Amino acid sequence: DDYIATVTDHETILVKANDEAHVINLNDINYLEVSRKDTYIYFKDKCLKCHRTISSFETELEPYGFVRVHRSFIVNIRKIVSFDTIFSL
């Protein structure tokens, strides 16, 4: 694992899921969501489930344009096309 981390570039992360190590290009990630004790990484056409805390992802991904918009979500701001704010009192 340490070797893979040293040879990959800075635009990738190493994630363990289903007893496998996955090298993930950060630009491929749309957002991350935590549900119970699992974190789900959402891509365009698939989802990867891992047992890593969302806080650890937040620390690692923040320098690369990812923002924690809710306690359960981290969003890749490069993937945002539009957004709307709704306020109710």
N, C-alpha and C positions, 0 to 999 in steps of 0.2 A: 504494500500500500504506500509506504513512504517513497519508494522508487517511482511508482506511477505518478505520485504527486509532484515529484521533482522534474520529471520529463514533460509533463503537460504544461501548456502555456497558461498565462494568467486569466484567460477568458474561459477556463473550464473549471469544473469542480469534480471531485471524486465522491460518489455517493454509493453506499452499500445498501442493496435492496435484494430481497429474495436470495440471500447467501451469495450474491454476485457483486462485483465492483463495477460501477458504471462511471465512465468519464463523460461528463455532460457539458456541452457547449452552452455557455450562459445565454447566448442570444437565442437559443432554442426554447428557453423557459418562458412561458407566459406569466404564470403566477404559482405560488405555493399556498397550500391551505392545511391547517392542522384540524384534525377531528379526533377527539379522544386522545390517544397516545401516539397516533400515526400522523406523519406529514406526507401530503400528496403533492407531487410536482407535476404541474399540468403543462403539456406541450400542445402543439397544434392538433395532433391526431391521437395522442395517447396520454396516459397518466402513469406515474411511477410512485409506488407506496414504499415509504421507508420509516424506520423507527428512530429518527433523529429529531431533536427538538427544533421548533421553529426559531427559538432564540439563537441557537447556534448558526442556523442559516442566515438570520438577520445580520449577525456580526460579520460573517464571511462575505455576504452578497452586497452589503451597503455600499462599498466603494465602487461597485459596478453598475449602479443605477437601479437598485432594487430598494423599494420603500415599504415599510410595514404600515399599512393603511388601517389595520384593525388588529386586535390581538390574535386573530386566527388567519390573517392573510398577509402575504408579502407579494408585491406586484413589481413586475419588470416595467419600469416607466417607459422604456423604449418601445413597448408593445401597445401602449395606450393610444388609441385613435381619437377618442372623445370621452368626455364624462359629463355628468350632470349632477348638480347638488340639489337636494330636496330637503327643505327644513320644515318641520312641523312643531308647533308649540302646544 
